[in-house]
Amino acid sequence: MIVLFGGVIKAGDYIMKPTKEHMEKNLLPIFQDKVKLVFSELKEADAAILGASALVWEQ
């Protein structure tokens, strides 16, 4: 799964459709139609703290 986040997701289908098309065209055949492309449902204010805490937890 590839998760898109931030201001770019406000473009909706204008960004999703071409991104999905190009992604599928350039994926190895074994991965075509198997990788999901989704928009994050996190609030922008929460993402930074969650990302930072994930890095600390990882180490």
PLY file of the C-alpha trace (Angstrom):
ply
format ascii 1.0
element vertex 59
property float x
property float y
property float z
element edge 58
property int vertex1
property int vertex2
end_header
0.00 0.00 0.00
1.17 3.50 -0.80
-0.39 6.23 1.33
-0.56 9.80 0.03
-0.75 12.56 2.60
-0.81 16.33 2.88
-2.08 19.06 0.62
-1.77 16.86 -2.45
-4.76 14.76 -1.38
-7.04 17.78 -1.69
-6.77 17.32 -5.46
-8.72 14.05 -5.16
-9.23 12.23 -8.46
-7.18 14.83 -10.33
-4.08 13.38 -8.65
-5.27 9.84 -7.90
-6.25 8.70 -11.40
-3.06 9.70 -13.25
-0.88 8.56 -10.36
-2.55 5.14 -10.34
-2.26 4.83 -14.14
1.46 5.66 -14.18
2.15 3.50 -11.15
0.49 0.46 -12.73
2.28 1.06 -16.04
5.69 1.11 -14.33
5.24 -1.68 -11.79
6.78 -5.06 -12.36
4.10 -7.38 -13.76
4.09 -9.45 -10.58
2.93 -6.38 -8.59
0.43 -4.95 -11.07
-3.11 -4.67 -9.66
-1.80 -5.67 -6.22
-0.53 -2.36 -4.80
-3.16 -0.09 -3.28
-2.87 3.67 -3.59
-4.85 5.45 -0.86
-5.24 8.84 0.79
-4.34 9.11 4.45
-7.21 9.75 6.82
-4.96 11.30 9.49
-5.37 14.93 10.41
-2.34 16.93 9.31
-1.65 18.03 12.89
-1.55 14.41 14.10
0.72 13.06 11.37
3.92 14.77 12.51
3.68 13.57 16.09
2.72 10.05 15.04
5.65 9.90 12.60
8.09 11.15 15.23
6.83 8.72 17.83
7.09 5.84 15.33
10.77 6.68 14.76
11.46 6.66 18.50
9.61 3.37 18.94
11.58 1.83 16.08
14.91 2.61 17.74
0 1
1 2
2 3
3 4
4 5
5 6
6 7
7 8
8 9
9 10
10 11
11 12
12 13
13 14
14 15
15 16
16 17
17 18
18 19
19 20
20 21
21 22
22 23
23 24
24 25
25 26
26 27
27 28
28 29
29 30
30 31
31 32
32 33
33 34
34 35
35 36
36 37
37 38
38 39
39 40
40 41
41 42
42 43
43 44
44 45
45 46
46 47
47 48
48 49
49 50
50 51
51 52
52 53
53 54
54 55
55 56
56 57
57 58
